[in-house]
Amino acid sequence: MRSAKGFSLIELLIVVAIILIIAAIAIPNLLQAKIAANESSAAAGLHVLQTAEVAYNTAYPAVGFADGIAQLGGVAPCTPASTAACLVDNVLATAIPGSGGKSGYLYQATGNKGGGSTFNTGYVVGAAPIAFPSSGNRDFCSTSDVTLHAKMGTAGDLPVTTEVACVAFPVAP
């Protein structure tokens, strides 16, 4: 009698089917983990922008808070100035609408002049997913009150740039 060596075609097909079943279970969980990581990165990015806004306001009191996110960054090697303060990584500072973003999100920072002031007395920082819902599910924002707000996003959302729109979002858990 001849001894058979190796696997039969049926055995190989069964193994492939088992691998496909495991992949079908694992891939949705992997995608949800990536979305959660992107959202966490967006919230952390807004915290970085908040800290940079306060530092910018301290360093350039005649300007107040930065007019835009580009003023908070700067291309390396960076020399601090009111137009490029070198306070945030330039990847974050250039993750604006129309760019590739950062970790699945687009960011904006906007200075606000209040009460007829000649300098920015407040700011709004916002983040929105690049591709809802595959890169993120929620829009985030914060104002000079340093409270993180979040709401479910929709396709085509852009980062919030006004205080009124931001405070309309529920406070993030």
Secondary structure, 3 states (H helix, E strand, C coil): CCCCCCCCHHHHHHHHHHHHHHHHHHHHHHHHHHHHHHHHHHHHHHHHHHHHHHHHHHHCCCCECCCEHHHHCCCCCCCCECCECCCCCHHHHCCCCCCCCECCEEEEEEEECCCCCCCECEEEEEEEECCCCCCCCEEEEEECCCCEEEEECCCCCCCCCCHHHHHCCCECC
